[in-house]
Amino acid sequence: MLRIRVLSALLGIPLILFVLYFRGLYLYLFVAAVSLVGLFEYYRAMKNISVYANKSLGYLSVIVYYLMFLLPVNFERPGLLIAISVMALFTYEIVTQKHGIPEISMNILGIAYIPFLFSHLLFIEKLKYGNIILWLPFLTAWFTDTFAYFVGVYMGRVKLCPKVSPKKTVEGALGGIAGSLALSTLSGFIINSLGTDIPLIHFLVTGFLCGIASEIGDLAASYIKRYTGIKDFGNLIPGHGGILDRFDSILFTAPIVYYYFVLIGDMI
């Protein structure tokens, strides 16, 4: 299994590096595609417990949201997707009376959890130094996952959340946070040596916060899988599962990076 995971990573990582380096349209298409496929996997998981959502309206809300990025206006409102989805879903259900509150709530949660959170990557790109800090959600998530795995395998003793993810340990989680912190700090040294003037403390804080967020993102996906009785969200990525299995942590690290650098915008 580890060999398959490594081979899949070796094939997938160059694609993501390409997207992060060239950004622009490539990033836009990548984020939109992952959002829609991830939402599809989420709907399929919910179907496993006989919760049926208005998938068509869900997909339509997401498509309209991403089309907004193509308009010749300065679109900087992440919350628009939530507003569109809530109003559209309630309006449709009031008229048709086809679904109840559980289905509406599940649909809104899925849209907020996947397309909304993941779209923060597009907002990061628009920030000052966005071409640089865009790498942080991915790098911190990858190093958190890698360090958590190996520290957990060789040093893990105390279970972290056995009812949600039986194999995760406290030691592994701490190792993951340490890995994220170390990687982010190293990135800060390298980036500043190339002429960027972002105080190193911000990389330290981002690494720490993203390490925690990455762990929670992983556990959130595990919680959904355990709740719906599935092992993986899909089999699109051999050795990793579906899109949500691979990008679950980035769903949480992207908003952390975005809102942190928005808050400190005048300091850099």
Secondary structure, DSSP 8 states (H G I E B T S, - for coil): -HHHHHHHHHHHHHHHHHHHHH-HHHHHHHHHHHHHHHHHHHHHHHHTTT----HHHHHHHHHHHHHGGGSSS----TTHHHHHHHHHHHHHHHHH--S-HHHHHHHHHHHIIIIIHHTHHHHHHTSTTHHHHTTHHHHHHHHHHHHHHHHHHHH--SEEETTTEEEEEHHHHHHHHHHHHHHHHHHHHHHHHTT----HHHHHHHHHHHHHHHHHHHHHHHHHHHHHT-S-S-SSBTTTBSHHHHHTTHHHHHHHHHHHHHHTGGG-
